[in-house]
Amino acid sequence: MIQNLELTEIDELVSYREGSAQYLVKVAKQQVPLCAHFRDSKNLVVFFPGAHALSAPKPKFQRQNYFKNLDCSCVSFFDPTLFLDPELTLGWFQGGGEVSHLERATDIVTTLCDACLTSAPVGQI
């Protein structure tokens, strides 16, 4: 199940530390799907997708199986550009028209980094 969030709620999300979950983050009227696993760490690894198989369900979060092997918080994005056309396999977060999903993903990563830095226990690297 995908949970809906506003960008302003990401600080709260990081502090919950409930393990892996899927989110639909709304930023400036755009929705960006992501899968996240938060740990008590100031480190954050972000995965962006490569090509998406047309037969795969959408959204599909690539490399989320890496989360369990990394001792840090992890996020895997799905490119919302792929929702625009069922024949697209790669969109590079271009969006459509004046919509830039890359800018929204940048906003989310920046907010996540800030939240991880402020919520990790003192002494964690």
C-alpha positions in Angstrom: 0.0 0.0 0.0 1.3 3.4 -0.9 1.0 6.1 1.8 0.3 9.7 0.7 2.5 12.5 2.1 3.2 16.2 1.6 6.8 17.3 1.4 6.4 19.0 4.7 5.7 15.7 6.4 9.0 14.1 5.5 10.7 15.2 8.7 8.0 13.2 10.6 8.4 10.2 8.3 12.1 9.9 8.9 11.7 10.1 12.7 9.2 7.1 12.7 11.8 4.6 11.6 9.3 1.9 10.8 11.3 0.1 8.2 10.5 -0.1 4.5 7.3 1.4 3.1 6.1 3.0 -0.1 5.1 6.6 -0.3 3.5 9.0 -2.8 5.1 12.4 -1.9 3.2 15.5 -3.1 5.5 18.4 -3.9 4.1 21.6 -5.6 1.1 19.7 -6.9 3.2 16.9 -8.3 3.3 13.4 -6.9 6.5 11.4 -6.8 6.4 7.7 -5.8 9.3 6.4 -3.6 10.1 3.4 -1.4 12.1 4.2 1.7 13.7 2.3 4.6 14.9 4.5 7.4 17.6 3.6 10.0 19.2 5.5 12.9 22.0 6.8 10.6 23.0 10.2 9.2 23.8 8.4 5.9 21.3 8.2 3.1 21.6 6.2 -0.1 19.3 7.2 -2.9 18.6 5.0 -5.9 17.1 6.3 -9.1 15.7 3.9 -11.7 17.1 2.7 -15.0 14.9 1.4 -17.8 11.5 0.0 -16.7 10.1 -3.1 -18.3 6.8 -2.5 -20.0 5.4 -5.7 -18.4 6.4 -4.6 -14.9 3.8 -3.0 -12.6 3.9 0.7 -11.9 5.3 2.0 -9.7 8.2 -0.5 -9.4 11.0 0.5 -7.1 14.4 -0.8 -8.4 17.1 -1.9 -6.0 14.9 -1.9 -2.9 16.3 -5.4 -2.2 19.6 -3.6 -1.4 18.1 -1.9 1.6 18.5 -4.8 3.9 22.3 -5.1 3.2 23.1 -1.4 3.8 23.5 0.0 7.3 22.0 3.4 6.5 18.7 4.9 5.4 17.8 4.1 1.7 15.3 5.5 -0.8 14.4 4.2 -4.2 12.5 6.6 -6.6 10.1 5.7 -9.4 10.0 8.1 -12.3 6.5 9.6 -12.5 7.2 10.4 -16.2 6.5 6.8 -17.0 2.9 7.3 -16.0 2.5 9.7 -19.0 2.7 7.1 -21.7 2.4 3.3 -21.4 5.1 2.7 -24.0 7.8 4.7 -22.1 10.5 2.6 -20.5 12.8 5.5 -19.4 11.9 9.1 -18.7 14.9 10.6 -16.9 12.4 12.4 -14.6 11.6 14.8 -17.4 7.9 15.1 -16.7 5.8 16.8 -19.3 5.3 20.4 -20.5 6.4 22.7 -17.7 6.4 19.9 -15.1 9.9 18.8 -14.0 9.9 15.7 -11.9 13.7 16.0 -11.5 13.2 19.3 -9.6 10.6 17.6 -7.3 12.9 14.6 -6.7 15.7 17.1 -5.8 13.4 18.8 -3.3 12.6 15.4 -1.7 16.2 14.3 -1.5 17.2 17.6 0.0 14.5 17.4 2.6 15.3 13.7 3.4 19.0 14.5 3.8 18.2 17.4 6.2 15.8 15.1 8.1 18.3 12.3 8.4 21.0 14.6 9.7 18.8 16.1 12.4 17.1 12.9 13.5 20.1 10.5 13.8 21.5 9.9 17.3 24.5 12.0 18.3 27.7 10.1 17.3 26.2 8.3 14.3 28.0 8.9 11.0 
